[in-house]
Amino acid sequence: MHRLPLWAAAMLTGLAAQASAGSPELGECAAISDDSARLVCYDKLAGRSPAAPAAAAGAAGEADGNSDTNFIPPRLYQEEANATNRFVIIPYERNYLLPVTYNSNINEEAWHIAHPGTGMDQAEVKFQISMKAIIWQDILGRDLDLWGAYTQTSWMQAYNTDASSPFRETDYMPELILSFANSWRVLGFRNTRINVHLNHESNGQSEPLSRSWNRAILSGLFERRNFSLEASAWYRIPERSKDDDNPDIDDYMGNGQLQGLWKWPRYSLGFTLRNNLQSDNRGAIQLDWTFPISERFSGYIQYFNGYGESLIDYDESTNRIGIGVSLTDPF
C-alpha cells in the first residue's frame, strides 16, 4: 500500500480544514451578482490578502453616502490586480461587434473618391477593439501609473458586393495615459481617477482622404452607486498648415465630451455627449444599451447622431443605429 508523502498529507489536511471553515465554492462566487461582493468571494477562495474586502467596504460606504477613503471601484480594482499579468488583456474603451448598422445620412462624397462608379450602401458592419497595458506602475512609490492604450474602430461595407465589400474607414488611436488614483468627494460623486492623455488618431489614408489629429486630454472619472461619469477636455496640438488634413476639426468635434454609464447586474445604459459650444451648435450624441444574451456576451444596441462618428465623417452629420454584441463596458 502506498503512503502519501508528508507534504501531500499536510496539504490535504489544510484543504479539508479550510473547507470545513466555510470556504466558498467557485460556483457560489460566480452566482453573486454584486461586483464588489463577487471579488471578495473570489479572493477568499484564492486565499488573497484582505485588500479586496476594503474595496467592498468602500463600495458599501459609497452606497450609503459615506466618505470611505479606501474605496476602489470594482473595474479599477480588477485593472490593478491584473496590471502585470501577461495572460490578461485589459479592456479600455468598449469592445463590440455590430453586424448590422443602418445610416440614413451617408457620406457619398468621400466614398466616390475611393470607389468611383459604385454606390455606397446605407447598411454596414461596425466594430471596435480597445485595450491597454501598464508601462510603469506606482511611479515614485505613489498610486500614479503610466498606461499605453490602443483603440481601433472600423466600418465595413460588408453587404456591398458590387464594390467587393471593402472596409470603408478604419480609425487608429494609440495613446499614453498618466493615471492618478484618488478619492475626492465632488457634489455627491467620488472622483476615483484623474488621467492625462497624449492621444493620436488617424485613419491611415493618403490624400485626399487622409484625416488625423493629436490631442492632450485631461479626464476625470466620477462614481456614484451604479453610475459612472467621465468628463474630458482636450487641446488639439497644432500642426503646420501644409500638413493639416482637417484644420477645422475642432469646429465639429469641440474641445471635450461627457460619457455616462449606469450599470445593473444584467443591463447597462450609457451615453456620450459632445458640443462645439459655438453659435452653430454642432455636436453629437451616442446612446448605448446592453442586455444579457449569454454568459460571455451582452446584446448591444448603439445609436449615434451628429458629427465625428469617424474621422472621414468628422464634418458630415451621421444618423446610425446598429445591433450586435458587446464584450466589455468602457469603464
TORKOL-4160 file (C-alpha; in steps of 0.2 Angstrom, whole numbers, padded with zeros to 4 digits, m for minus):
331
<pt num="1" X="0000" Y="0000" Z="0000"/>
<pt num="2" X="0007" Y="0017" Z="m0005"/>
<pt num="3" X="0008" Y="0031" Z="0008"/>
<pt num="4" X="0006" Y="0049" Z="0004"/>
<pt num="5" X="0021" Y="0060" Z="0007"/>
<pt num="6" X="0021" Y="0071" Z="0022"/>
<pt num="7" X="0019" Y="0087" Z="0012"/>
<pt num="8" X="0004" Y="0080" Z="0002"/>
<pt num="9" X="m0004" Y="0074" Z="0018"/>
<pt num="10" X="m0002" Y="0091" Z="0026"/>
<pt num="11" X="m0009" Y="0100" Z="0011"/>
<pt num="12" X="m0024" Y="0089" Z="0011"/>
<pt num="13" X="m0027" Y="0091" Z="0029"/>
<pt num="14" X="m0026" Y="0110" Z="0027"/>
<pt num="15" X="m0038" Y="0110" Z="0012"/>
<pt num="16" X="m0050" Y="0100" Z="0022"/>
<pt num="17" X="m0049" Y="0112" Z="0037"/>
<pt num="18" X="m0051" Y="0126" Z="0025"/>
<pt num="19" X="m0067" Y="0118" Z="0018"/>
<pt num="20" X="m0074" Y="0114" Z="0035"/>
<pt num="21" X="m0071" Y="0133" Z="0039"/>
<pt num="22" X="m0084" Y="0138" Z="0026"/>
<pt num="23" X="m0073" Y="0142" Z="0011"/>
<pt num="24" X="m0084" Y="0146" Z="m0004"/>
<pt num="25" X="m0085" Y="0136" Z="m0020"/>
<pt num="26" X="m0081" Y="0143" Z="m0037"/>
<pt num="27" X="m0099" Y="0141" Z="m0042"/>
<pt num="28" X="m0105" Y="0151" Z="m0027"/>
<pt num="29" X="m0094" Y="0165" Z="m0031"/>
<pt num="30" X="m0099" Y="0166" Z="m0049"/>
<pt num="31" X="m0118" Y="0167" Z="m0044"/>
<pt num="32" X="m0115" Y="0183" Z="m0034"/>
<pt num="33" X="m0122" Y="0197" Z="m0044"/>
<pt num="34" X="m0114" Y="0212" Z="m0035"/>
<pt num="35" X="m0097" Y="0215" Z="m0042"/>
<pt num="36" X="m0088" Y="0220" Z="m0026"/>
<pt num="37" X="m0095" Y="0205" Z="m0016"/>
<pt num="38" X="m0090" Y="0193" Z="m0030"/>
<pt num="39" X="m0072" Y="0200" Z="m0029"/>
<pt num="40" X="m0072" Y="0197" Z="m0011"/>
<pt num="41" X="m0078" Y="0179" Z="m0013"/>
<pt num="42" X="m0065" Y="0175" Z="m0027"/>
<pt num="43" X="m0051" Y="0182" Z="m0016"/>
<pt num="44" X="m0057" Y="0172" Z="m0001"/>
<pt num="45" X="m0057" Y="0157" Z="m0012"/>
<pt num="46" X="m0039" Y="0161" Z="m0018"/>
<pt num="47" X="m0033" Y="0165" Z="m0001"/>
<pt num="48" X="m0028" Y="0183" Z="m0006"/>
<pt num="49" X="m0025" Y="0197" Z="0006"/>
<pt num="50" X="m0039" Y="0207" Z="0013"/>
<pt num="51" X="m0037" Y="0221" Z="0001"/>
<pt num="52" X="m0052" Y="0217" Z="m0009"/>
<pt num="53" X="m0064" Y="0217" Z="0007"/>
<pt num="54" X="m0058" Y="0235" Z="0009"/>
<pt num="55" X="m0064" Y="0239" Z="m0009"/>
<pt num="56" X="m0080" Y="0231" Z="m0005"/>
<pt num="57" X="m0082" Y="0241" Z="0011"/>
<pt num="58" X="m0079" Y="0256" Z="0001"/>
<pt num="59" X="m0092" Y="0251" Z="m0011"/>
<pt num="60" X="m0104" Y="0249" Z="0003"/>
<pt num="61" X="m0099" Y="0266" Z="0010"/>
<pt num="62" X="m0102" Y="0274" Z="m0007"/>
<pt num="63" X="m0120" Y="0266" Z="m0007"/>
<pt num="64" X="m0123" Y="0274" Z="0010"/>
<pt num="65" X="m0115" Y="0291" Z="0005"/>
<pt num="66" X="m0101" Y="0288" Z="0017"/>
<pt num="67" X="m0083" Y="0295" Z="0013"/>
<pt num="68" X="m0073" Y="0279" Z="0015"/>
<pt num="69" X="m0056" Y="0284" Z="0008"/>
<pt num="70" X="m0051" Y="0266" Z="0004"/>
<pt num="71" X="m0065" Y="0264" Z="m0009"/>
<pt num="72" X="m0059" Y="0256" Z="m0026"/>
<pt num="73" X="m0072" Y="0254" Z="m0039"/>
<pt num="74" X="m0073" Y="0235" Z="m0045"/>
<pt num="75" X="m0067" Y="0239" Z="m0063"/>
<pt num="76" X="m0051" Y="0249" Z="m0056"/>
<pt num="77" X="m0048" Y="0235" Z="m0043"/>
<pt num="78" X="m0048" Y="0222" Z="m0057"/>
<pt num="79" X="m0036" Y="0233" Z="m0068"/>
<pt num="80" X="m0024" Y="0235" Z="m0053"/>
<pt num="81" X="m0024" Y="0216" Z="m0049"/>
<pt num="82" X="m0021" Y="0211" Z="m0067"/>
<pt num="83" X="m0009" Y="0225" Z="m0072"/>
<pt num="84" X="0006" Y="0214" Z="m0073"/>
<pt num="85" X="m0002" Y="0198" Z="m0078"/>
<pt num="86" X="0004" Y="0195" Z="m0096"/>
<pt num="87" X="m0011" Y="0182" Z="m0099"/>
<pt num="88" X="m0024" Y="0195" Z="m0096"/>
<pt num="89" X="m0030" Y="0208" Z="m0109"/>
<pt num="90" X="m0036" Y="0224" Z="m0100"/>
<pt num="91" X="m0050" Y="0232" Z="m0109"/>
<pt num="92" X="m0050" Y="0251" Z="m0112"/>
<pt num="93" X="m0065" Y="0258" Z="m0122"/>
<pt num="94" X="m0080" Y="0247" Z="m0126"/>
<pt num="95" X="m0076" Y="0231" Z="m0137"/>
<pt num="96" X="m0090" Y="0227" Z="m0148"/>
<pt num="97" X="m0096" Y="0220" Z="m0165"/>
<pt num="98" X="m0112" Y="0227" Z="m0174"/>
<pt num="99" X="m0115" Y="0215" Z="m0188"/>
<pt num="100" X="m0129" Y="0226" Z="m0194"/>
<pt num="101" X="m0130" Y="0245" Z="m0194"/>
<pt num="102" X="m0140" Y="0257" Z="m0204"/>
<pt num="103" X="m0135" Y="0275" Z="m0208"/>
<pt num="104" X="m0149" Y="0286" Z="m0215"/>
<pt num="105" X="m0136" Y="0300" Z="m0220"/>
<pt num="106" X="m0121" Y="0293" Z="m0229"/>
<pt num="107" X="m0105" Y="0302" Z="m0234"/>
<pt num="108" X="m0106" Y="0298" Z="m0253"/>
<pt num="109" X="m0093" Y="0312" Z="m0257"/>
<pt num="110" X="m0079" Y="0303" Z="m0248"/>
<pt num="111" X="m0085" Y="0286" Z="m0255"/>
<pt num="112" X="m0084" Y="0291" Z="m0273"/>
<pt num="113" X="m0066" Y="0297" Z="m0271"/>
<pt num="114" X="m0061" Y="0280" Z="m0266"/>
<pt num="115" X="m0073" Y="0270" Z="m0276"/>
<pt num="116" X="m0079" Y="0279" Z="m0292"/>
<pt num="117" X="m0093" Y="0271" Z="m0302"/>
<pt num="118" X="m0100" Y="0262" Z="m0287"/>
<pt num="119" X="m0114" Y="0266" Z="m0275"/>
<pt num="120" X="m0112" Y="0266" Z="m0256"/>
<pt num="121" X="m0124" Y="0255" Z="m0245"/>
<pt num="122" X="m0133" Y="0263" Z="m0230"/>
<pt num="123" X="m0130" Y="0246" Z="m0221"/>
<pt num="124" X="m0113" Y="0242" Z="m0214"/>
<pt num="125" X="m0104" Y="0232" Z="m0201"/>
<pt num="126" X="m0096" Y="0242" Z="m0187"/>
<pt num="127" X="m0084" Y="0235" Z="m0174"/>
<pt num="128" X="m0071" Y="0241" Z="m0161"/>
<pt num="129" X="m0057" Y="0233" Z="m0152"/>
<pt num="130" X="m0049" Y="0243" Z="m0137"/>
<pt num="131" X="m0036" Y="0238" Z="m0124"/>
<pt num="132" X="m0022" Y="0245" Z="m0113"/>
<pt num="133" X="m0007" Y="0239" Z="m0104"/>
<pt num="134" X="0003" Y="0245" Z="m0089"/>
<pt num="135" X="0020" Y="0253" Z="m0093"/>
<pt num="136" X="0025" Y="0260" Z="m0076"/>
<pt num="137" X="0016" Y="0256" Z="m0061"/>
<pt num="138" X="0016" Y="0266" Z="m0044"/>
<pt num="139" X="0028" Y="0279" Z="m0051"/>
<pt num="140" X="0039" Y="0286" Z="m0037"/>
<pt num="141" X="0030" Y="0275" Z="m0025"/>
<pt num="142" X="0014" Y="0283" Z="m0027"/>
<pt num="143" X="m0003" Y="0277" Z="m0034"/>
<pt num="144" X="0002" Y="0285" Z="m0051"/>
<pt num="145" X="0003" Y="0274" Z="m0066"/>
<pt num="146" X="0008" Y="0275" Z="m0084"/>
<pt num="147" X="m0003" Y="0265" Z="m0097"/>
<pt num="148" X="m0002" Y="0263" Z="m0116"/>
<pt num="149" X="m0018" Y="0261" Z="m0125"/>
<pt num="150" X="m0024" Y="0256" Z="m0142"/>
<pt num="151" X="m0042" Y="0258" Z="m0149"/>
<pt num="152" X="m0047" Y="0253" Z="m0167"/>
<pt num="153" X="m0064" Y="0257" Z="m0175"/>
<pt num="154" X="m0069" Y="0250" Z="m0192"/>
<pt num="155" X="m0084" Y="0252" Z="m0204"/>
<pt num="156" X="m0086" Y="0239" Z="m0217"/>
<pt num="157" X="m0097" Y="0239" Z="m0232"/>
<pt num="158" X="m0100" Y="0220" Z="m0230"/>
<pt num="159" X="m0116" Y="0219" Z="m0240"/>
<pt num="160" X="m0110" Y="0230" Z="m0254"/>
<pt num="161" X="m0104" Y="0216" Z="m0266"/>
<pt num="162" X="m0104" Y="0227" Z="m0281"/>
<pt num="163" X="m0089" Y="0236" Z="m0273"/>
<pt num="164" X="m0081" Y="0219" Z="m0266"/>
<pt num="165" X="m0087" Y="0223" Z="m0248"/>
<pt num="166" X="m0072" Y="0234" Z="m0243"/>
<pt num="167" X="m0068" Y="0242" Z="m0227"/>
<pt num="168" X="m0074" Y="0260" Z="m0229"/>
<pt num="169" X="m0065" Y="0268" Z="m0215"/>
<pt num="170" X="m0054" Y="0262" Z="m0200"/>
<pt num="171" X="m0048" Y="0274" Z="m0187"/>
<pt num="172" X="m0032" Y="0270" Z="m0176"/>
<pt num="173" X="m0030" Y="0278" Z="m0159"/>
<pt num="174" X="m0014" Y="0274" Z="m0149"/>
<pt num="175" X="m0012" Y="0284" Z="m0133"/>
<pt num="176" X="m0002" Y="0286" Z="m0117"/>
<pt num="177" X="m0011" Y="0289" Z="m0101"/>
<pt num="178" X="m0004" Y="0295" Z="m0085"/>
<pt num="179" X="m0017" Y="0290" Z="m0072"/>
<pt num="180" X="m0019" Y="0296" Z="m0054"/>
<pt num="181" X="m0030" Y="0287" Z="m0041"/>
<pt num="182" X="m0039" Y="0297" Z="m0028"/>
<pt num="183" X="m0055" Y="0298" Z="m0018"/>
<pt num="184" X="m0061" Y="0315" Z="m0018"/>
<pt num="185" X="m0079" Y="0320" Z="m0015"/>
<pt num="186" X="m0087" Y="0331" Z="m0028"/>
<pt num="187" X="m0106" Y="0335" Z="m0027"/>
<pt num="188" X="m0110" Y="0318" Z="m0021"/>
<pt num="189" X="m0099" Y="0309" Z="m0033"/>
<pt num="190" X="m0082" Y="0301" Z="m0029"/>
<pt num="191" X="m0068" Y="0306" Z="m0041"/>
<pt num="192" X="m0058" Y="0290" Z="m0042"/>
<pt num="193" X="m0046" Y="0294" Z="m0057"/>
<pt num="194" X="m0038" Y="0309" Z="m0065"/>
<pt num="195" X="m0030" Y="0305" Z="m0081"/>
<pt num="196" X="m0018" Y="0315" Z="m0093"/>
<pt num="197" X="m0018" Y="0308" Z="m0111"/>
<pt num="198" X="m0007" Y="0310" Z="m0126"/>
<pt num="199" X="m0018" Y="0305" Z="m0140"/>
<pt num="200" X="m0015" Y="0302" Z="m0159"/>
<pt num="201" X="m0029" Y="0297" Z="m0170"/>
<pt num="202" X="m0028" Y="0294" Z="m0189"/>
<pt num="203" X="m0037" Y="0284" Z="m0202"/>
<pt num="204" X="m0021" Y="0279" Z="m0211"/>
<pt num="205" X="m0026" Y="0285" Z="m0228"/>
<pt num="206" X="m0017" Y="0295" Z="m0241"/>
<pt num="207" X="m0023" Y="0312" Z="m0248"/>
<pt num="208" X="m0036" Y="0317" Z="m0252"/>
<pt num="209" X="m0044" Y="0305" Z="m0239"/>
<pt num="210" X="m0031" Y="0307" Z="m0225"/>
<pt num="211" X="m0038" Y="0313" Z="m0208"/>
<pt num="212" X="m0028" Y="0314" Z="m0192"/>
<pt num="213" X="m0026" Y="0325" Z="m0176"/>
<pt num="214" X="m0016" Y="0325" Z="m0160"/>
<pt num="215" X="m0023" Y="0330" Z="m0143"/>
<pt num="216" X="m0018" Y="0332" Z="m0125"/>
<pt num="217" X="m0033" Y="0327" Z="m0115"/>
<pt num="218" X="m0037" Y="0329" Z="m0096"/>
<pt num="219" X="m0051" Y="0317" Z="m0090"/>
<pt num="220" X="m0059" Y="0313" Z="m0073"/>
<pt num="221" X="m0069" Y="0298" Z="m0068"/>
<pt num="222" X="m0083" Y="0301" Z="m0056"/>
<pt num="223" X="m0093" Y="0287" Z="m0047"/>
<pt num="224" X="m0109" Y="0286" Z="m0038"/>
<pt num="225" X="m0118" Y="0270" Z="m0034"/>
<pt num="226" X="m0121" Y="0261" Z="m0050"/>
<pt num="227" X="m0117" Y="0277" Z="m0061"/>
<pt num="228" X="m0100" Y="0282" Z="m0068"/>
<pt num="229" X="m0097" Y="0298" Z="m0077"/>
<pt num="230" X="m0081" Y="0303" Z="m0086"/>
<pt num="231" X="m0078" Y="0321" Z="m0091"/>
<pt num="232" X="m0065" Y="0325" Z="m0104"/>
<pt num="233" X="m0057" Y="0341" Z="m0110"/>
<pt num="234" X="m0044" Y="0342" Z="m0124"/>
<pt num="235" X="m0032" Y="0353" Z="m0133"/>
<pt num="236" X="m0028" Y="0350" Z="m0151"/>
<pt num="237" X="m0009" Y="0350" Z="m0153"/>
<pt num="238" X="m0006" Y="0362" Z="m0168"/>
<pt num="239" X="0001" Y="0356" Z="m0185"/>
<pt num="240" X="0009" Y="0365" Z="m0199"/>
<pt num="241" X="m0004" Y="0371" Z="m0211"/>
<pt num="242" X="0003" Y="0362" Z="m0225"/>
<pt num="243" X="0002" Y="0345" Z="m0215"/>
<pt num="244" X="m0015" Y="0348" Z="m0208"/>
<pt num="245" X="m0028" Y="0337" Z="m0217"/>
<pt num="246" X="m0043" Y="0344" Z="m0206"/>
<pt num="247" X="m0039" Y="0361" Z="m0200"/>
<pt num="248" X="m0057" Y="0364" Z="m0194"/>
<pt num="249" X="m0060" Y="0348" Z="m0185"/>
<pt num="250" X="m0062" Y="0357" Z="m0168"/>
<pt num="251" X="m0077" Y="0366" Z="m0176"/>
<pt num="252" X="m0086" Y="0349" Z="m0177"/>
<pt num="253" X="m0078" Y="0339" Z="m0163"/>
<pt num="254" X="m0077" Y="0353" Z="m0150"/>
<pt num="255" X="m0065" Y="0353" Z="m0135"/>
<pt num="256" X="m0072" Y="0340" Z="m0124"/>
<pt num="257" X="m0086" Y="0327" Z="m0120"/>
<pt num="258" X="m0096" Y="0318" Z="m0106"/>
<pt num="259" X="m0098" Y="0300" Z="m0105"/>
<pt num="260" X="m0110" Y="0292" Z="m0093"/>
<pt num="261" X="m0114" Y="0274" Z="m0089"/>
<pt num="262" X="m0127" Y="0266" Z="m0077"/>
<pt num="263" X="m0124" Y="0248" Z="m0073"/>
<pt num="264" X="m0135" Y="0235" Z="m0066"/>
<pt num="265" X="m0131" Y="0216" Z="m0064"/>
<pt num="266" X="m0138" Y="0212" Z="m0081"/>
<pt num="267" X="m0140" Y="0228" Z="m0091"/>
<pt num="268" X="m0131" Y="0244" Z="m0094"/>
<pt num="269" X="m0136" Y="0261" Z="m0101"/>
<pt num="270" X="m0124" Y="0273" Z="m0107"/>
<pt num="271" X="m0122" Y="0290" Z="m0116"/>
<pt num="272" X="m0109" Y="0301" Z="m0125"/>
<pt num="273" X="m0111" Y="0320" Z="m0127"/>
<pt num="274" X="m0101" Y="0332" Z="m0137"/>
<pt num="275" X="m0104" Y="0350" Z="m0142"/>
<pt num="276" X="m0093" Y="0363" Z="m0150"/>
<pt num="277" X="m0101" Y="0377" Z="m0139"/>
<pt num="278" X="m0102" Y="0389" Z="m0153"/>
<pt num="279" X="m0117" Y="0398" Z="m0161"/>
<pt num="280" X="m0119" Y="0384" Z="m0175"/>
<pt num="281" X="m0121" Y="0371" Z="m0161"/>
<pt num="282" X="m0113" Y="0357" Z="m0169"/>
<pt num="283" X="m0111" Y="0341" Z="m0158"/>
<pt num="284" X="m0115" Y="0323" Z="m0156"/>
<pt num="285" X="m0125" Y="0311" Z="m0145"/>
<pt num="286" X="m0122" Y="0292" Z="m0144"/>
<pt num="287" X="m0133" Y="0280" Z="m0134"/>
<pt num="288" X="m0128" Y="0263" Z="m0128"/>
<pt num="289" X="m0139" Y="0249" Z="m0121"/>
<pt num="290" X="m0133" Y="0232" Z="m0117"/>
<pt num="291" X="m0143" Y="0217" Z="m0111"/>
<pt num="292" X="m0140" Y="0198" Z="m0107"/>
<pt num="293" X="m0139" Y="0185" Z="m0121"/>
<pt num="294" X="m0126" Y="0173" Z="m0115"/>
<pt num="295" X="m0114" Y="0171" Z="m0101"/>
<pt num="296" X="m0100" Y="0179" Z="m0111"/>
<pt num="297" X="m0108" Y="0191" Z="m0122"/>
<pt num="298" X="m0121" Y="0205" Z="m0120"/>
<pt num="299" X="m0133" Y="0211" Z="m0133"/>
<pt num="300" X="m0129" Y="0229" Z="m0138"/>
<pt num="301" X="m0139" Y="0242" Z="m0147"/>
<pt num="302" X="m0129" Y="0258" Z="m0152"/>
<pt num="303" X="m0137" Y="0274" Z="m0158"/>
<pt num="304" X="m0126" Y="0289" Z="m0165"/>
<pt num="305" X="m0132" Y="0306" Z="m0171"/>
<pt num="306" X="m0121" Y="0321" Z="m0176"/>
<pt num="307" X="m0103" Y="0324" Z="m0181"/>
<pt num="308" X="m0087" Y="0315" Z="m0179"/>
<pt num="309" X="m0093" Y="0297" Z="m0178"/>
<pt num="310" X="m0077" Y="0293" Z="m0189"/>
<pt num="311" X="m0063" Y="0304" Z="m0195"/>
<pt num="312" X="m0068" Y="0303" Z="m0213"/>
<pt num="313" X="m0086" Y="0309" Z="m0207"/>
<pt num="314" X="m0080" Y="0322" Z="m0195"/>
<pt num="315" X="m0088" Y="0336" Z="m0205"/>
<pt num="316" X="m0104" Y="0326" Z="m0210"/>
<pt num="317" X="m0119" Y="0323" Z="m0199"/>
<pt num="318" X="m0122" Y="0304" Z="m0196"/>
<pt num="319" X="m0138" Y="0296" Z="m0191"/>
<pt num="320" X="m0134" Y="0277" Z="m0187"/>
<pt num="321" X="m0142" Y="0263" Z="m0177"/>
<pt num="322" X="m0134" Y="0246" Z="m0175"/>
<pt num="323" X="m0137" Y="0230" Z="m0166"/>
<pt num="324" X="m0124" Y="0217" Z="m0161"/>
<pt num="325" X="m0114" Y="0211" Z="m0146"/>
<pt num="326" X="m0103" Y="0219" Z="m0133"/>
<pt num="327" X="m0088" Y="0211" Z="m0124"/>
<pt num="328" X="m0084" Y="0224" Z="m0112"/>
<pt num="329" X="m0090" Y="0241" Z="m0105"/>
<pt num="330" X="m0080" Y="0257" Z="m0107"/>
<pt num="331" X="m0077" Y="0259" Z="m0088"/>
